[in-house]
Amino acid sequence: MIALLDTHALRWWLDGSVRLSPSARSAIDATANSMVVSAVVPWELAIKTNTGKFDSQVLLSRWAKILEVQGFSELPIDSSHAIRAGLLPRHHNDPFDRVLAAQAQATGWPIISADAVFDLYGVRRIW
């Protein structure tokens, strides 16, 4: 299985947080699965770090190496994702989540996320 990681799921995985559900942890940990991180994730982390919401400076400074060590792939945001995200219903005002929903729709991959708003976009969610 290939799955997209939501920003909080990635952070909780890297931190070893108990907030990551057992199903999510199992999906990420399974060697048969491939985890993909959208380019929207470091963008969101950088903005939230810049605004003081949380500090991801160390994570961002070592981004490529961390993904490599974890065996995670990156998914760029292409114009079809941007258009799809812009046209999605406004179930939610978070533009980062709308990009992730658009990418999950376009690829058919589930998203690992605690955020139930993804259910409204018709994407499979693992939590």
C-alpha positions in Angstrom: 0.0 0.0 0.0 1.1 3.6 -0.7 -0.2 6.2 1.7 0.1 10.0 2.2 1.2 11.3 5.6 -0.6 14.3 7.0 1.6 16.8 8.8 0.6 15.9 12.3 1.0 12.1 11.6 4.5 12.7 10.3 5.5 14.8 13.3 3.9 12.3 15.8 5.7 9.4 14.0 9.1 11.1 14.2 8.5 12.1 17.8 7.3 8.6 18.8 4.2 10.2 20.2 1.4 8.2 21.8 -1.0 10.5 19.9 -0.4 8.4 16.8 -3.1 5.8 16.6 -2.1 2.1 16.6 -3.6 1.7 13.1 -1.6 4.6 11.8 1.6 3.4 13.5 1.1 0.0 12.1 0.6 1.3 8.5 3.7 3.5 8.7 5.8 0.8 10.3 4.9 -2.0 7.8 7.8 -2.6 5.5 5.4 -3.6 2.7 3.9 -0.1 2.7 5.3 3.0 1.1 4.8 6.3 2.8 4.7 9.5 0.8 5.0 13.0 2.1 3.5 15.8 0.1 5.5 19.0 -0.6 2.7 20.8 1.3 3.9 19.2 4.6 7.2 21.1 4.8 5.5 24.2 3.6 3.0 24.0 6.4 5.7 23.2 8.9 7.7 26.2 7.8 4.8 28.6 8.0 3.8 27.3 11.4 7.4 27.5 12.6 7.7 31.1 11.2 4.5 32.2 13.0 5.5 30.6 16.3 2.8 27.9 16.4 5.5 25.3 16.9 9.2 24.8 16.3 10.1 22.5 13.4 13.4 24.3 12.6 15.5 21.2 13.3 13.2 19.0 11.3 13.2 21.4 8.4 16.9 21.9 8.4 17.4 18.1 8.0 14.3 17.5 5.9 15.9 15.5 3.0 18.0 13.4 5.3 15.1 12.6 7.6 12.9 11.4 4.7 15.8 9.3 3.4 16.4 7.7 6.7 12.7 7.0 7.2 12.4 5.6 3.6 9.6 8.1 2.8 9.1 9.5 -0.7 8.1 13.0 -1.6 5.1 14.0 -3.8 5.4 17.4 -5.5 2.4 19.6 -5.9 1.6 19.8 -9.6 -0.9 22.1 -11.3 -3.6 19.4 -11.5 -3.3 19.1 -7.7 -3.5 22.9 -7.2 -6.5 23.2 -9.5 -8.3 20.3 -7.8 -7.5 21.7 -4.3 -8.8 25.1 -5.3 -12.1 23.7 -6.6 -12.8 21.5 -3.6 -15.8 22.4 -1.4 -14.8 24.5 1.6 -15.5 21.9 4.2 -12.5 23.3 6.0 -10.5 26.5 5.7 -7.1 24.8 5.9 -5.5 25.1 2.4 -2.8 22.5 3.3 -5.4 19.9 4.1 -7.3 20.7 0.8 -4.0 20.1 -1.1 -3.6 16.8 0.7 -7.2 15.9 -0.1 -6.7 16.8 -3.7 -3.6 14.7 -3.9 -5.2 11.7 -2.2 -8.1 12.0 -4.7 -5.8 12.3 -7.7 -3.6 9.3 -6.7 -6.2 7.2 -5.0 -3.9 6.7 -2.0 -5.3 6.8 1.5 -4.1 9.5 3.9 -2.9 8.8 7.4 -4.5 11.5 9.5 -6.5 12.0 12.7 -8.5 14.7 10.9 -12.0 13.5 10.0 -12.5 16.3 7.5 -10.8 14.1 4.9 -13.8 11.8 5.1 -15.9 14.7 3.7 -13.6 14.7 0.6 -14.2 11.1 -0.2 -10.7 9.9 0.4 -9.8 6.8 2.4 -8.3 7.7 5.8 -6.3 5.5 8.0 -6.5 6.3 11.7 
